[in-house]
């Protein structure tokens, strides 16, 4: 494949794969575009958003408003609903054609499916589930020679060591691993939703954003799957990532599960429009559905207020909530690790304390 013999210097620009569902942008796109803007400014390169779908051209300016210099639109009827093979083919085609240096993808269900498939097809590496990104421009390496069988470059070349440093939790959250992809391009990374900060929307930037319609070529006969119908789940999913106030419950509610969850709901309501989250212990026990789980294998959140009720504060739970603006913890064990990251800690029985909290908030 011609792509494999490309020289590393040919790869330019920072790309964000921007996920849309039924013409609606996912919030993670704006977080990644805002983060990508910082990386592109540091690197001195362009930031480009790429959207796949059908009748989606109207979404481009929105990305521009958050800092994209340009948006590439891949529009085709076969891209209306996400399918692994159609999206992989089209996204890889554009990457191979335009050669971005960095590709960022949100670690949603779709992103987690698409990214490894594309990385394998592009013969590059992928760092999954990143929580921090950085550009390392300090080192210069002269005349690197690749000996890889993938043969990115058969010849010697001078490489500026401008690697993307991708950081993610490893070994069950016990350490943070910083990973680089020094010899292959693009550097690919999936990024956890909710960890990067969404910037301010600018009307001026939106107007200045360039839009390119990319000519998609898909032969329907090559597609192994076709979506015939989409049936929406009737269940209401909790939106933890967009929530400003989250009241989470842990195994500490085991004495009276129903009442514990009810108290959390009442406290969330008293704060004004809060939502209920939970630890993995609560989800594994079936007391709350999986979409409520906060933590390493659940959602990463940074609300204005995070209340932890009867949650011990295991490292895997903290990994998902410790960047909240204000943390309040209630736990009957005053040595519980959750108090280490709490701004306000109340030691005592949640079944007694939460009703008092609700009353006090209502009085204000
Ligand atoms: P416990 O640790 O059992 O804590 C219960 C707490 O409630 C205790 O501190 C106790 O003092 C307090 N308590 C009891 N009764 C009361 C009462 N009446 N009033 C007040 N306090 C009371 N966990 C997550 O949450 N999210 C994840 O995403 C996640 N991912 C994981 C990934 C891996 C690979 C692994 C190995 C583990 C993961 N875990 C995760 C599990 C994590 O290690 C803990 O087991 C879990 O967070 C514990 O949940 P908990 O705090 O509710 O329960």
Boltz pocket constraint, residues with backbone or C-beta under 6 A from the ligand:
constraints:
  - pocket:
      binder: B
      contacts: [[A, 172], [A, 249], [A, 250], [A, 251], [A, 252], [A, 253], [A, 255], [A, 278], [A, 279], [A, 280], [A, 281], [A, 282], [A, 293], [A, 294], [A, 295], [A, 296], [A, 297], [A, 298], [A, 299], [A, 309], [A, 310], [A, 311], [A, 312], [A, 313], [A, 314], [A, 315], [A, 316], [A, 317], [A, 320], [A, 330], [A, 331], [A, 332], [A, 333], [A, 336], [A, 348], [A, 349], [A, 350], [A, 351]]
      max_distance: 6.0
